[in-house]
Amino acid sequence: MKKQVKVVAAIIENDQNEILCALRSPEMSMGNQWEFPGGKVEANEDPYSALVREISEELGCTIEPSYEIFNDHTHEYDSFVINLLSIKAKITNGKPIAREHSKLVWLQRENLESLKWAPADLPAVKQLMDEK
Ligand SMILES: Nc1nc2c([nH]c(=O)n2[C@H]2C[C@H](O)[C@@H](COP(=O)(O)OP(=O)(O)OP(=O)(O)O)O2)c(=O)[nH]1
């Protein structure tokens, strides 16, 4: 059976209604694809704590999650199965810095589809584009 991983991803929106998109660096697995920043949920960790931890580690800022799952999607890659939980969040302290990613951009919803997203993210991207 393929390895199963639970991943949380932050949909961070700013006051201009732009969404933070992050480009995975070539050194990361699934390099050069766009994602919502986040990472794997550790054992005995709840998704919201995992999200706050991952964003602090990856982007060096503090977020407040919305405490509801915006999109829950399971996608089968060639080598593993991902359960991706996308959660909306606001930055409460600091400014995001690409510590691990190649690039960070803020995009309006209608422009999200111009990026090459990790396949597991497409349902969340679509849901975001459809909601406004
Ligand atoms: N953070 C994040 N990861 C995503 C998204 N979509 C998606 O398929 N993934 C995948 C990429 C990675 O294989 C995994 C997340 O792990 P991670 O962000 O901790 O990445 P990592 O480099 O530590 O992973 P790995 O090399 O140890 O496998 O989920 C997304 O929107 N955000």
The ligand as an SDF file (V2000), in Angstrom:
LIG
                    3D

 32 34  0  0  0  0  0  0  0  0999 V2000
    2.9110   22.2040    2.1740 N   0  0  0  0  0  0  0  0  0  0  0  0
    2.2010   21.7370    1.1520 C   0  0  0  0  0  0  0  0  0  0  0  0
    2.5070   20.5280    0.6430 N   0  0  0  0  0  0  0  0  0  0  0  0
    1.7810   20.0970   -0.3830 C   0  0  0  0  0  0  0  0  0  0  0  0
    0.7260   20.8510   -0.9310 C   0  0  0  0  0  0  0  0  0  0  0  0
    0.1980   20.1460   -1.9600 N   0  0  0  0  0  0  0  0  0  0  0  0
    0.8860   18.9930   -2.0720 C   0  0  0  0  0  0  0  0  0  0  0  0
    0.6980   18.0980   -2.8860 O   0  0  0  0  0  0  0  0  0  0  0  0
    1.8730   18.9530   -1.0910 N   0  0  0  0  0  0  0  0  0  0  0  0
    2.8020   17.8460   -0.8660 C   0  0  0  0  0  0  0  0  0  0  0  0
    4.2380   18.1940   -1.0930 C   0  0  0  0  0  0  0  0  0  0  0  0
    4.9810   17.3180   -0.0940 C   0  0  0  0  0  0  0  0  0  0  0  0
    5.1710   16.0330   -0.6800 O   0  0  0  0  0  0  0  0  0  0  0  0
    3.9950   17.1770    1.0440 C   0  0  0  0  0  0  0  0  0  0  0  0
    4.2070   18.1910    2.1370 C   0  0  0  0  0  0  0  0  0  0  0  0
    5.3400   17.9800    2.8030 O   0  0  0  0  0  0  0  0  0  0  0  0
    6.2810   19.1700    3.2380 P   0  0  0  0  0  0  0  0  0  0  0  0
    5.7950   20.5100    2.7830 O   0  0  0  0  0  0  0  0  0  0  0  0
    6.5740   18.9490    4.6430 O   0  0  0  0  0  0  0  0  0  0  0  0
    7.4640   18.9190    2.2610 O   0  0  0  0  0  0  0  0  0  0  0  0
    8.7950   18.1820    2.4980 P   0  0  0  0  0  0  0  0  0  0  0  0
    9.7220   18.8200    1.5110 O   0  0  0  0  0  0  0  0  0  0  0  0
    9.1750   18.1440    3.9250 O   0  0  0  0  0  0  0  0  0  0  0  0
    8.3600   16.7510    2.0410 O   0  0  0  0  0  0  0  0  0  0  0  0
    9.3090   15.5480    1.8640 P   0  0  0  0  0  0  0  0  0  0  0  0
   10.3720   16.0170    0.9140 O   0  0  0  0  0  0  0  0  0  0  0  0
    9.8260   15.2310    3.2340 O   0  0  0  0  0  0  0  0  0  0  0  0
    8.4180   14.4910    1.2900 O   0  0  0  0  0  0  0  0  0  0  0  0
    2.7170   17.4200    0.4860 O   0  0  0  0  0  0  0  0  0  0  0  0
    0.4190   22.1160   -0.3850 C   0  0  0  0  0  0  0  0  0  0  0  0
   -0.4770   22.8730   -0.8220 O   0  0  0  0  0  0  0  0  0  0  0  0
    1.1930   22.5220    0.6640 N   0  0  0  0  0  0  0  0  0  0  0  0
  1  2  1  0
  2  3  2  0
  2 32  1  0
  3  4  1  0
  4  5  2  0
  4  9  1  0
  5  6  1  0
  5 30  1  0
  6  7  1  0
  7  8  2  0
  7  9  1  0
  9 10  1  0
 10 11  1  0
 10 29  1  0
 11 12  1  0
 12 13  1  0
 12 14  1  0
 14 15  1  0
 14 29  1  0
 15 16  1  0
 16 17  1  0
 17 18  2  0
 17 19  1  0
 17 20  1  0
 20 21  1  0
 21 22  2  0
 21 23  1  0
 21 24  1  0
 24 25  1  0
 25 26  2  0
 25 27  1  0
 25 28  1  0
 30 31  2  0
 30 32  1  0
M  END
$$$$
